[in-house]
């Protein structure tokens, strides 16, 4: 009977971790990422939240919208995770803004 309860507890814990995940690294990522992003020449425009982690993203991911300070019209959606104490950055193609000056006159 004890083995059955232990087995059910293990399976339930595995399912909860797989579905819900953990947020163990989120606060540490939020503390470290903005300063490290400055070293990458990114200006943090806004914090966009976090997602609980599971197998591929243990400890969670934190999302930011950043601006490349070297290119005034280039922006990125970045998600940051942590692996062995090192921040890992994931982002796709840059968002490039094209703006027109319109004279209302």
Phi and psi in degrees as a GROMACS rama.xvg file:
@    title "Ramachandran Plot"
@    xaxis  label "Phi"
@    yaxis  label "Psi"
@TYPE xy
-65.7852  -38.1536  UNK-2
-63.3041  -39.7119  UNK-3
-63.2549  -45.8328  UNK-4
-63.468  -42.4141  UNK-5
-64.2538  -40.7045  UNK-6
-65.291  -43.9535  UNK-7
-64.1284  -40.8509  UNK-8
-62.1297  -42.9919  UNK-9
-64.5813  -44.9482  UNK-10
-64.4351  -43.0078  UNK-11
-63.2423  -42.8683  UNK-12
-61.1533  -41.3655  UNK-13
-62.6404  -44.7445  UNK-14
-65.0961  -43.5249  UNK-15
-62.6355  -43.8663  UNK-16
-62.8479  -40.8055  UNK-17
-67.9478  -36.1911  UNK-18
-89.4522  -50.6769  UNK-19
-88.4768  -51.7714  UNK-20
88.737  -161.452  UNK-21
-134.9  161.007  UNK-22
-123.299  28.448  UNK-23
-57.7087  -30.9924  UNK-24
-101.339  -2.49484  UNK-25
-59.2555  -47.8688  UNK-26
-64.9102  -37.8107  UNK-27
-68.2958  -39.1933  UNK-28
-63.1871  -45.3087  UNK-29
-62.4111  -29.9821  UNK-30
-78.0051  -37.4879  UNK-31
-91.1179  -35.7785  UNK-32
-61.3413  -47.5916  UNK-33
-57.0241  -41.642  UNK-34
-67.5515  -40.0269  UNK-35
-69.9982  -29.9104  UNK-36
-67.0637  -31.3859  UNK-37
-61.6599  -36.4222  UNK-38
-66.9113  -24.1017  UNK-39
-88.6103  5.59144  UNK-40
64.1499  39.1197  UNK-41
-114.994  138.719  UNK-42
-103.694  125.758  UNK-43
-75.5217  118.348  UNK-44
-85.4799  -41.0621  UNK-45
-163.724  150.493  UNK-46
-84.0452  133.006  UNK-47
-115.996  12.9487  UNK-48
110.059  -170.897  UNK-49
-143.768  165.993  UNK-50
-130.946  136.371  UNK-51
-58.0417  149.362  UNK-52
-100.511  159.719  UNK-53
-143.897  -135.255  UNK-54
-60.7837  -50.5496  UNK-55
-84.4245  -12.1747  UNK-56
-141.504  58.6037  UNK-57
-54.9675  130.917  UNK-58
88.8887  -7.52225  UNK-59
102.971  168.962  UNK-60
-127.069  146.89  UNK-61
-118.902  135.323  UNK-62
-108.755  137.153  UNK-63
-135.945  155.818  UNK-64
-112.343  121.179  UNK-65
-125.625  159.544  UNK-66
-116.546  135.092  UNK-67
-77.7755  114.877  UNK-68
-69.4495  -19.4715  UNK-69
-81.5395  -17.6375  UNK-70
-133.972  105.346  UNK-71
-62.8427  -20.64  UNK-72
-109.493  18.9164  UNK-73
-113.136  125.356  UNK-74
-127.724  154.441  UNK-75
-133.139  146.652  UNK-76
-97.4567  116.331  UNK-77
-119.238  135.782  UNK-78
-117.685  139.014  UNK-79
-120.112  131.825  UNK-80
-126.851  176.225  UNK-81
-129.157  134.978  UNK-82
-133.743  120.935  UNK-83
51.2143  41.7243  UNK-84
80.4527  -1.08441  UNK-85
-107.334  133.765  UNK-86
-73.5979  136.01  UNK-87
-117.433  129.489  UNK-88
-108.795  134.992  UNK-89
-129.511  125.615  UNK-90
-156.467  155.507  UNK-91
-101.115  -149.78  UNK-92
-61.7406  146.169  UNK-93
-68.9971  150.91  UNK-94
-89.0672  121.577  UNK-95
-111.627  124.273  UNK-96
-91.1192  140.066  UNK-97
-121.959  117.836  UNK-98
-121.226  146.292  UNK-99
-115.298  140.633  UNK-100
-87.8605  120.688  UNK-101
-115.447  123.934  UNK-102
-86.3524  118.907  UNK-103
-77.9756  1.60867  UNK-104
